[in-house]
Each structure stands twice: as structure tokens, then as C-alpha cells.
Amino acid sequence: MRPLLPADHDLDDAQLADRYAYPENLGAPFVRVGLVASADGAVSVEGRSEGLGSPADRRVFLLLRRLADVILVGAGSVRAEDYRGARTATVDRDTPPPIAVVTGSAGLEPGSRLLTDTRVPPIVLTLATAPPERRERLAAAGADVVVLERLTPDVVLAELARRGLHRVLCEGGPTLFGQFVAADAVDELCLSVAPLLVGGAAGRIATGPAGEHLRRMELADTLLEDGTLLLRYRRARSPIE
Ligand SMILES: NC(=O)c1ccc[n+]([C@@H]2O[C@H](COP(=O)([O-])OP(=O)(O)OC[C@H]3O[C@@H](n4cnc5c(N)ncnc54)[C@H](OP(=O)(O)O)[C@@H]3O)[C@@H](O)[C@H]2O)c1
């Protein structure tokens, strides 16, 4: 056991980007999950993640978006956080990454910021069981509506791969992340731990069905700023026996 602190120098933007670079030459989707939690494990304050944020978390949040080909998120988070399109172009394109929303119900508002405040059309991944009029309204409002056979991680990732979107940043929320954990589809978790105790009934960062096995992760990086701990875990080379 050894202490990690104190750190001896600050990282500039280029050094930070190097540390968070996706693996090169990806031939298949690589799923990075980016989330923030309080020190006592809360995923939200009064139903939103905003209260957990800090300048350090914000800096990494924006960098993770610039490094990604696509931002994948569940509709619950889009509704709770009033999602809008990413603003900043990715490191290797002129446009921001699209937001791809997983929604079985297609229950998104055509007038919401997801559709009205974005530089690129959002991708709405939904099911044939979603009411057709909702799907049509979202398409008319500019969404790229895709009806998939199932919204399981394998099918969702296959659709993103078909579009050449390999560097996946999943921003949650807990329901979507829980499904990716259960399906063993998480390659990396970038977790900001905010120096806050929230208490109450806030949920944890992953919920839903338990996987058959525990997923062993390796701690790949730790950064610290003003009490916010930025942890990066990646899939361990040897799974739990
Ligand atoms: N701390 C953080 O970093 C962070 C990040 C994100 C969210 N949050 C918080 O998490 C909370 C939202 O949690 P949540 O679990 O509801 O969010 P979520 O996982 O973003 O959304 C759940 C919704 O996604 C859709 N969905 C996901 N998987 C599906 C599947 N396999 N089939 C069909 N639909 C599927 C469903 O939408 P439909 O109902 O439209 O069918 C479902 O209701 C909010 O309080 C938010 O602030 C925190």
C-alpha cells in the first residue's frame, strides 16, 4: 500500500488529452463510461448531476466529449438534465459528436434542447413498439430516428459500429450503465468522486439486473483537483475466475 498524494505537478490540456486518449485503430466500439458521484455514492442531487460538479469534473467531462465519436445516453438522463447537443468539435472533426439516445418509448420532446439546441442531429435509438406518432414527430424535428430490434448493448453498439462510431462515451444514466455492466460491455469507467456527502434517497451510478459475474477493473489513472478525485478504471486483462 502506498499513498498517491501529494501530486507534484499540474497537467496542461495536451497532457490531459494524452492521458484520456482512446486506444488507437479501434476496429469495434470501445465503451467508455463517464459519470460523477458523491463521496457517499450518490448519482444526483435533487434529481440532477449538476450539484455534484466542479471545475475539475467539468474540464474532464468536456474533454471526454471532444475525444469521442458519439455520446450515448439514456432517455431518463436526457429528460432529467434537459440535454442539448455537444458544443465543441471533436479532436479530429469539424463537428461535435452526436448525442445518441436510448429510448424504448421515444418519449422525448420535439421542442426540447436535444433537438433545438444542437449543431448535429441527435440519433434516437428506439423500438418498433414506440408510438409511431412520437417517432414521426422526432424525425420531423430533425432527429435521426433508428428503430432497432432490441435496445440491448450488443444491438446498440452494432448500430453505432455500422456508422463508424467506435469511440463511445456513455454518460449514463444508471439504468443504461447497469445494462452495460450486466452485458460486460464496459471497457472503461471515468468516475469523478465529488467531495460531498449527499445522503437521502439518491441512487447509485449503476442499477438494474445483476450480471452473472463480477467485472474486474484495473485502476488506470488517478487525478486530483480541489478535492475532486478523477478515477479511470479499465477492463482488467484477467477476468475473475
Ligand atoms: N452523476 C452522473 O454522472 C449522472 C449521469 C447521468 C444521469 N444521472 C442522473 O440519473 C438520473 C436518471 O436515471 P435513469 O436511470 O432514469 O437514466 P437513464 O439510464 O439515462 O435512462 C433510463 C431510460 O433510458 C431508456 N432505456 C435505457 N435502456 C433501455 C432499454 N434497454 N430499452 C428501452 N429503453 C431503455 C428508457 O427510456 P424511455 O423511458 O424513454 O423508454 C429508460 O427509462 C437523473 O437523476 C440524472 O440526473 C447522473
The ligand as an SDF file (V2000), in Angstrom:
LIG
                    3D

 48 52  0  0  0  0  0  0  0  0999 V2000
  -23.9930   11.5830  -11.8620 N   0  0  0  0  0  0  0  0  0  0  0  0
  -23.9580   11.4060  -13.1480 C   0  0  0  0  0  0  0  0  0  0  0  0
  -22.8910   11.4030  -13.7550 O   0  0  0  0  0  0  0  0  0  0  0  0
  -25.2510   11.1650  -13.8920 C   0  0  0  0  0  0  0  0  0  0  0  0
  -25.2200   10.8810  -15.2520 C   0  0  0  0  0  0  0  0  0  0  0  0
  -26.4210   10.6310  -15.9140 C   0  0  0  0  0  0  0  0  0  0  0  0
  -27.6080   10.6810  -15.2100 C   0  0  0  0  0  0  0  0  0  0  0  0
  -27.5970   10.9740  -13.8940 N   0  0  0  0  0  0  0  0  0  0  0  0
  -28.8580   11.0190  -13.1350 C   0  0  0  0  0  0  0  0  0  0  0  0
  -29.5320    9.7810  -13.3070 O   0  0  0  0  0  0  0  0  0  0  0  0
  -30.9330   10.0030  -13.2380 C   0  0  0  0  0  0  0  0  0  0  0  0
  -31.6090    9.3270  -14.4170 C   0  0  0  0  0  0  0  0  0  0  0  0
  -31.5120    7.9570  -14.2270 O   0  0  0  0  0  0  0  0  0  0  0  0
  -32.0870    6.8740  -15.2430 P   0  0  0  0  0  0  0  0  0  0  0  0
  -31.6230    5.5450  -14.7730 O   0  0  0  0  0  0  0  0  0  0  0  0
  -33.5220    7.1150  -15.4680 O   0  0  0  0  0  0  0  0  0  0  0  0
  -31.3500    7.3150  -16.5720 O   0  0  0  0  0  0  0  0  0  0  0  0
  -31.0320    6.6590  -17.9710 P   0  0  0  0  0  0  0  0  0  0  0  0
  -30.3480    5.3600  -17.8490 O   0  0  0  0  0  0  0  0  0  0  0  0
  -30.3390    7.7570  -18.6810 O   0  0  0  0  0  0  0  0  0  0  0  0
  -32.4520    6.4970  -18.6800 O   0  0  0  0  0  0  0  0  0  0  0  0
  -33.3090    5.4220  -18.4980 C   0  0  0  0  0  0  0  0  0  0  0  0
  -34.2270    5.4160  -19.6910 C   0  0  0  0  0  0  0  0  0  0  0  0
  -33.4920    5.0750  -20.8600 O   0  0  0  0  0  0  0  0  0  0  0  0
  -34.2800    4.2660  -21.7160 C   0  0  0  0  0  0  0  0  0  0  0  0
  -33.6900    2.9420  -21.7860 N   0  0  0  0  0  0  0  0  0  0  0  0
  -32.4980    2.5550  -21.2570 C   0  0  0  0  0  0  0  0  0  0  0  0
  -32.2680    1.2750  -21.5730 N   0  0  0  0  0  0  0  0  0  0  0  0
  -33.3190    0.8480  -22.2900 C   0  0  0  0  0  0  0  0  0  0  0  0
  -33.6510   -0.3980  -22.8950 C   0  0  0  0  0  0  0  0  0  0  0  0
  -32.8500   -1.4630  -22.8410 N   0  0  0  0  0  0  0  0  0  0  0  0
  -34.8170   -0.4780  -23.5640 N   0  0  0  0  0  0  0  0  0  0  0  0
  -35.6390    0.5650  -23.6500 C   0  0  0  0  0  0  0  0  0  0  0  0
  -35.3690    1.7790  -23.0890 N   0  0  0  0  0  0  0  0  0  0  0  0
  -34.2300    1.9020  -22.4200 C   0  0  0  0  0  0  0  0  0  0  0  0
  -35.6620    4.2640  -21.1260 C   0  0  0  0  0  0  0  0  0  0  0  0
  -36.2640    5.4090  -21.6940 O   0  0  0  0  0  0  0  0  0  0  0  0
  -37.8160    5.5570  -22.0330 P   0  0  0  0  0  0  0  0  0  0  0  0
  -38.4630    5.7120  -20.6850 O   0  0  0  0  0  0  0  0  0  0  0  0
  -37.8970    6.7920  -22.8690 O   0  0  0  0  0  0  0  0  0  0  0  0
  -38.2310    4.3160  -22.7540 O   0  0  0  0  0  0  0  0  0  0  0  0
  -35.3760    4.4470  -19.6460 C   0  0  0  0  0  0  0  0  0  0  0  0
  -36.4790    4.9610  -18.9390 O   0  0  0  0  0  0  0  0  0  0  0  0
  -31.1350   11.5000  -13.2060 C   0  0  0  0  0  0  0  0  0  0  0  0
  -31.3510   11.8820  -11.8670 O   0  0  0  0  0  0  0  0  0  0  0  0
  -29.8230   12.0390  -13.6840 C   0  0  0  0  0  0  0  0  0  0  0  0
  -29.5450   13.3080  -13.1560 O   0  0  0  0  0  0  0  0  0  0  0  0
  -26.4430   11.2100  -13.2170 C   0  0  0  0  0  0  0  0  0  0  0  0
  1  2  1  0
  2  3  2  0
  2  4  1  0
  4  5  1  0
  4 48  2  0
  5  6  2  0
  6  7  1  0
  7  8  2  0
  8  9  1  0
  8 48  1  0
  9 10  1  0
  9 46  1  0
 10 11  1  0
 11 12  1  0
 11 44  1  0
 12 13  1  0
 13 14  1  0
 14 15  2  0
 14 16  1  0
 14 17  1  0
 17 18  1  0
 18 19  2  0
 18 20  1  0
 18 21  1  0
 21 22  1  0
 22 23  1  0
 23 24  1  0
 23 42  1  0
 24 25  1  0
 25 26  1  0
 25 36  1  0
 26 27  1  0
 26 35  1  0
 27 28  2  0
 28 29  1  0
 29 30  1  0
 29 35  2  0
 30 31  1  0
 30 32  2  0
 32 33  1  0
 33 34  2  0
 34 35  1  0
 36 37  1  0
 36 42  1  0
 37 38  1  0
 38 39  2  0
 38 40  1  0
 38 41  1  0
 42 43  1  0
 44 45  1  0
 44 46  1  0
 46 47  1  0
M  CHG  2   8   1  16  -1
M  END
$$$$
